[in-house]
Amino acid sequence: MALYPSNPVSTTGTMLPNALDLRSRPIRRGDTLYYAGDQAPTLYRVETGLLRAVRLTPQGRNLTVRHMRPGDIFGEETLHDQPRSHQVMALTDATITPIHLQHLTGAELWEVTRSLSTQLQRVMNDGVHIQDGELRERIARYLLNLADSSLGGAHPDNLRFVRATHELIAEGTGATRESVSKLIGEMRDDGLLTPAYRCLTLTDERQLRALSGYHG
């Protein structure tokens, strides 16, 4: 069930006339916007923050299949009149704006097309996180990718960090949490990472990039 009503209405009860409901809506970190199987009446655009789409594997584990960043438009199931295919949740506090197909202008439709095309290319590249290389390489690649997102930041000494749990990394690399925890411990011992509670500092980013082959 979605967090927000699908069809915005004015204070008089009439449908709003614009494709974009300019009342951007907040989502708190950890909240789910919608679940797989929910109806899909609207698109959404990310204004701030970072969201992810999650699919349940046959083994019963969550797998992150896509990240949505500011400017991204998602929820494309509505274009095919199909139910939601993924669960979408907020990785950080975020804001979104619903986009209603029945009122899209030509320019807005072009914006939707370009956004979905850009994301398709990114999803194809992000598939490398899960499919290519040993898990140690995939972890390094995924952390570097997240460091460029709203989950990333920098300490006063300019070392970058990522606000991420071992579970999140496992779901983003197609691994188990236990395997990820073991390798993060090894990467700590090798001086690549400095783990803290829900935070990983990229202690030696040059070596992480060499390990991962990441050029983002």
ABEGO torsion letter per residue (X at the ends): XBABBABBBBAAGBBBABABBABBBBBBBGBBABBBGBBBABBBBBABEBBBBBBBBAAGBBBBABBBBBGBBBGAAAAAGBBBABBBBBABBBBBBBBBAAABBAAAAAAAAAAAAAAAAAAAAAAAAAABEBAAAAAAAAAAAAAABAABBBBAAGBBBBBBBAAAAAAAAGBBAAAAAAAAAAAAAAGABBBBBGBBBBABAAAAAAAAGBAX
